[in-house]
C-alpha cells in the first residue's frame, strides 16, 4: 500500500500534468491568444491616447505662455527704442566724429536745430546695409526724435534714409509684408509699412474661449479657473438673466455671458495677471475688460447676503475658543491685507512696488474695490459647496447698490463687523 508521501507526490504530479495540458491547449488556441492581444493593445492605445491628449494640452498652454512672453518682451524692447532712429546711407570715413556728422546732417538737410545735449547715444552698428554700417541715434527726449522722424521726407533724392529703430520681429514683419528681396534700408521712403510695424505687436488668442478652453481636462480647467465646469455653467445661466449682462458688440465682436464669467474668474484667480495680460489672453480691448470685470463684480456682490452667512452665536463661541487657544482671545475672524495688481505707474513707480515683486495698490475705501472683494468671497463660498443655484433678482440693499457717490460703504462694513465681535 503506497505511503502518504507517495500519494501526495502522485497527486501533485497529476495536477502539474493537468495544468501543463491546459496551458498547451490555451496556447494552441490562436483566436483566444489574438483576443488577449487585442485587449492588451486596446488598453495600451487608450492609455497612450489619454496621456498624449494631456501632454498636448500642457504643451499648448506652455506655447501660449511663451508666445505671450515673447510678445511682451518685444513690446518692452520696442518701448525702450521710442527715442531712437536709424540713419542709413551715411558713408564711412576714417577717424570720423559720427556725432558731429549727424548733427550737421540734421541741420543742413532736415533744417533742425539739434545740439549735442539733445543726443544721448550716437554710433554705428555692426550690421552692414549695402556695405555701409547704419547709425543708431538715441535722443534725450522723444519729442526731439519725433521732430527728426517727421522731417525725414526732406532727405528724398539723397542716399540718406531715416528709419524707426525697430526690433527684429517688427523689422522682419516689414520684410515679409513687402515681399521684396531688397534690404530694409533700400526700401522706398513710403513709411506705411514701418508705421504698421510700430503698432502694438500682439499675439492674440482669437479662439481661446471657443477652441482652447473646451479642450482642457476637468483638472486643467479647475487649475485655471478655480471652480468646476458645472459651477461656471450655473453662474453663466444666472448672469445671462440678470440686469448686469449686456451683450455688447465691440471691436472684436460680442462678449457672451460665458465669456464674462470666464474672464472674471481668470482675473480674480491669477494674482499676477494685469488688465493688459487678461485682455490679451481673451482678445478684448482694455475698455471692454473694465466693463466686464465691473458687471460680474456687481452681479456677484449683490448675492452676498444670500451666499455669505455670518456664524451663529454657537459657532462664534467655537471659533472664538479656537482663536483663544492660539493666544488670540475675543476674536471670531481675521482680515488679510489685499494688493490690487496694476501696471507700472509713470510717476513714482518705486512707491507701488510691493514685497511680492510686482506693482500694486493697497485696498482703499472705494466702493468698486469693496464690491470686488465681496464678489470674491461669494465665489469662495460657491467653490467650497461646488454648487450654485441662480438667485432671483432682489431689490438692491443700501450697501450693495451700485452707487458711485456712496463714500460711506467702507466705514459701514467696518462698523458692522466691529459690532459683531464679542468684545
Secondary structure as the mmCIF struct_conf table of DSSP 4:
data_model
#
loop_
_struct_conf.conf_type_id
_struct_conf.id
_struct_conf.beg_label_comp_id
_struct_conf.beg_label_asym_id
_struct_conf.beg_label_seq_id
_struct_conf.end_label_comp_id
_struct_conf.end_label_asym_id
_struct_conf.end_label_seq_id
HELX_RH_AL_P HELX_RH_AL_P1 UNK A 4 UNK A 28
HELX_RH_AL_P HELX_RH_AL_P2 UNK A 30 UNK A 80
TURN_TY1_P TURN_TY1_P1 UNK A 81 UNK A 83
STRN STRN1 UNK A 84 UNK A 88
TURN_TY1_P TURN_TY1_P2 UNK A 94 UNK A 95
HELX_RH_AL_P HELX_RH_AL_P3 UNK A 98 UNK A 108
TURN_TY1_P TURN_TY1_P3 UNK A 109 UNK A 109
BEND BEND1 UNK A 110 UNK A 110
HELX_RH_3T_P HELX_RH_3T_P1 UNK A 116 UNK A 118
STRN STRN2 UNK A 119 UNK A 129
TURN_TY1_P TURN_TY1_P4 UNK A 130 UNK A 131
STRN STRN3 UNK A 132 UNK A 139
BEND BEND2 UNK A 140 UNK A 141
HELX_RH_AL_P HELX_RH_AL_P4 UNK A 142 UNK A 150
TURN_TY1_P TURN_TY1_P5 UNK A 151 UNK A 151
HELX_RH_3T_P HELX_RH_3T_P2 UNK A 152 UNK A 155
TURN_TY1_P TURN_TY1_P6 UNK A 156 UNK A 157
BEND BEND3 UNK A 158 UNK A 159
STRN STRN4 UNK A 161 UNK A 164
HELX_RH_AL_P HELX_RH_AL_P5 UNK A 168 UNK A 178
TURN_TY1_P TURN_TY1_P7 UNK A 179 UNK A 179
BEND BEND4 UNK A 181 UNK A 182
HELX_RH_3T_P HELX_RH_3T_P3 UNK A 184 UNK A 186
BEND BEND5 UNK A 187 UNK A 187
BEND BEND6 UNK A 189 UNK A 189
HELX_RH_AL_P HELX_RH_AL_P6 UNK A 192 UNK A 198
BEND BEND7 UNK A 199 UNK A 199
TURN_TY1_P TURN_TY1_P8 UNK A 206 UNK A 207
HELX_RH_PI_P HELX_RH_PI_P1 UNK A 208 UNK A 212
HELX_RH_3T_P HELX_RH_3T_P4 UNK A 213 UNK A 215
BEND BEND8 UNK A 216 UNK A 216
HELX_RH_AL_P HELX_RH_AL_P7 UNK A 218 UNK A 225
BEND BEND9 UNK A 226 UNK A 227
HELX_RH_AL_P HELX_RH_AL_P8 UNK A 229 UNK A 240
TURN_TY1_P TURN_TY1_P9 UNK A 241 UNK A 241
BEND BEND10 UNK A 242 UNK A 242
TURN_TY1_P TURN_TY1_P10 UNK A 243 UNK A 244
STRN STRN5 UNK A 249 UNK A 250
TURN_TY1_P TURN_TY1_P11 UNK A 251 UNK A 252
STRN STRN6 UNK A 253 UNK A 254
HELX_RH_AL_P HELX_RH_AL_P9 UNK A 257 UNK A 269
TURN_TY1_P TURN_TY1_P12 UNK A 271 UNK A 272
HELX_RH_AL_P HELX_RH_AL_P10 UNK A 275 UNK A 282
TURN_TY1_P TURN_TY1_P13 UNK A 283 UNK A 283
HELX_RH_AL_P HELX_RH_AL_P11 UNK A 286 UNK A 301
TURN_TY1_P TURN_TY1_P14 UNK A 302 UNK A 303
HELX_RH_AL_P HELX_RH_AL_P12 UNK A 304 UNK A 307
HELX_LH_PP_P HELX_LH_PP_P1 UNK A 310 UNK A 312
HELX_RH_AL_P HELX_RH_AL_P13 UNK A 313 UNK A 324
TURN_TY1_P TURN_TY1_P15 UNK A 325 UNK A 327
TURN_TY1_P TURN_TY1_P16 UNK A 329 UNK A 330
BEND BEND11 UNK A 332 UNK A 332
STRN STRN7 UNK A 339 UNK A 341
HELX_LH_PP_P HELX_LH_PP_P2 UNK A 343 UNK A 345
BEND BEND12 UNK A 346 UNK A 347
HELX_RH_3T_P HELX_RH_3T_P5 UNK A 349 UNK A 352
STRN STRN8 UNK A 353 UNK A 353
TURN_TY1_P TURN_TY1_P17 UNK A 355 UNK A 356
BEND BEND13 UNK A 357 UNK A 358
STRN STRN9 UNK A 359 UNK A 359
STRN STRN10 UNK A 360 UNK A 362
BEND BEND14 UNK A 365 UNK A 365
HELX_RH_AL_P HELX_RH_AL_P14 UNK A 367 UNK A 385
TURN_TY1_P TURN_TY1_P18 UNK A 386 UNK A 386
HELX_LH_PP_P HELX_LH_PP_P3 UNK A 390 UNK A 393
HELX_LH_PP_P HELX_LH_PP_P4 UNK A 395 UNK A 397
TURN_TY1_P TURN_TY1_P19 UNK A 398 UNK A 400
BEND BEND15 UNK A 401 UNK A 401
TURN_TY1_P TURN_TY1_P20 UNK A 404 UNK A 405
TURN_TY1_P TURN_TY1_P21 UNK A 407 UNK A 408
HELX_RH_AL_P HELX_RH_AL_P15 UNK A 409 UNK A 420
BEND BEND16 UNK A 421 UNK A 421
#
